[in-house]
């Protein structure tokens, strides 16, 4: 039985590098790296991977649960101006049409 445990332990230590393990290494070096850059690095390392941006986001959430300090990337509007509606413009939209 002890031999089986040693073999299993050796097998776990000799695992192949996976996408999530690669992302651990990347985010240890630079936690602020963008999803697009990480995806480009991942596809360069694993060209057969079908990963996309959604996969990167999912894996980042998994790493956050493991305790990695990866900031949330929030996409904001490019222009800070808000659309302001005037009373006149709103009134024009709500007017009823007269039937002829």
N, C-alpha and C positions, 0 to 999 in steps of 0.2 A: 504494500500500500504506500509506503514511503517513497518508493520509486515513482509511482504515478503522480504523487504530489510534486515531486521535484521536476518531473517532465512538464507538468502543467505550468509550473512557475517559470521554467525556462522558456516555454512556448509563449507565455504572456510577455516576457521581457523581450523576446525576439520578434515581436509583431512588426508588420510592415507599417510604414508611415501612411496614415490615413489623412483624409481631407481635414477632419476636425483636429487631428494632432498637428497638422501643418498650420492651421489657423491659430492654435495655441501659441506656436512659436512666433508667428507674425505679430499677434496682438501683445505678446510679451515685449517685443521690441518697440512697437509703436501702436498704442491703443487708439490713437486718433486717426488712423489711416481710413480712407474712404472705402466704401463697399466696392466701387468700381475698380480701384487699384488692387484691393485684396482679390477680387475675382480674376483680374488679369494675372496676378502672381500665381493664383491657384491653378488656373488653366495652363499656365506655362509649366508648372510642376507636374500636373496631372492632365495631360491633353485629352485623355479618354473620358474625363469627367463630364457629366451632364449638368453640373451645378450652374445656378443662375444667381441673380441678386437676391431672390427670395430665399434661396438656400443659405446664402451668406447671412442674411438677417436671422434666420432660424438658428443657425449655428452660433451667432453672436449671443442670442438669448440664452442658449444652452451654456455658453461660457460664462455669462453673467451669473447664472444660477450656481455654477461651480465656484464662483468667487472672484472671477476676473473683473477688474475695474475698467470696463469699456463704456465710454460715454454714449448716450443715446444720440443718434444723428437725427436731427429734426430739419426737415426741409421747409424753408419759409418762402414767403412771397418775395419776388425780386424787387418790387417797388414797395416802398413803405406807405405810399399814399392810399388812403381808403376812398372808396366811392361814396360821395355824399349825394344824397338825393334832396332835391329842393321840394318845397310844397307844391310849386307850380308843376313840376314834372310829374309828381305823384297824382295831382289832380287831373292832369291830362289823361293819364292811364285809366283812371277810374270813372271818367265821364261816360254816360250812356249815350249811345247813338240814337238819333231821332229817326223814327220810321217815316217814310214818305208815303 
